[in-house]
């Protein structure tokens, strides 16, 4: 009976020890995790802004090319009209 009580006592101490270990303060780990999350989100926002700027630049280039093509086409049309009139 005494052996059973020792086993019970050791088991109770082990369970209580695990319970206390689970209650330790994880604030420093949580702070690091929060900081990493903020840095990751900031990097993602920066990359999105850079990509958006690059896309705007490409769109501007395309618009300028289209405008140049329209001017060239208008010049060709005028030249063709002059040739037809002659």
C-alpha angles and dihedrals in degrees: 000000000000090000090053091052091050090051090049092048093048091048091049092050091049092050092048091048091053090048092053092046090054090055096059118131111263096179095119091051091046091050092052090048091051091049091050091049092051092048092048092049091047091051091049091050091049092050091049091051092049091048090048091051091049090050091050089051091051091048090051091050090050092049091050091049090050091049090049091050091049091052091047091049091050090051091050090050091052091048091049091049090051091049091049092049091052 
